[in-house]
Amino acid sequence: MHLIVGLGNPGTQYELTRHNVGFMFLDEIADSSGASFSQTKFNAQVSRLNWKGHDLLLLKPQTFMNLSGGSVLEAVQFYKLSPAQVIVVFDDLDQSSGAVRLRVGGGHGGHNGIRDILARWGQDAFYRLKIGIGKPEHKSATANYVLGKFSNEELENIKGNSFATARTRLEEILKRS
């Protein structure tokens, strides 16, 4: 089994915001498999499904972005997962909007959700599937920018091209296991 964590913030006011691209990607995976997030466990919305022959547990922490680590740690400990079985999907300010990057290990890169996972779990060798959201013109506008909604054009690109690339990267990870 693999744990796929989508980072975001709970609540309708955060739907379709840049910071919730991890939640959006997991929703797309669940929808394409006919699954839903009908269960709450580990202080998260969860969905267990078979995706392209792989057993996945999708996890959307409901603790807000900066406290995602507790939810991830509970799931990892319950299922006794290794870092190689965990994939975290999240927004990346340092990439242009729509770019997708896969990385294993490393630091938090300024992302508070990843920072909390690293602090609570003490492991860094998990997969990071980063979806670029671009960055605001001025650093002082970062909070409003990440909590702002995608434009229609950005959303179309993210849900189309970016998610297609992210699905391909996810398949690559799963085939290695």
Secondary structure, 3 states (H helix, E strand, C coil): CEEEEECCCCCHHHCCEHHHHHHHHHHHHHHHCCCCCCEEECCEEEEEEEECCEEEEEEEECCCHHHHHHHHHHHHHHHCCCHHHEEEEEEECCCCCCCEEEEECCCCCCCHHHHHHHHHHCCCCCEEEEEECCCCCCHHHHHHHHCCECCHHHHHHHHHHHHHHHHHHHHHHHHHC
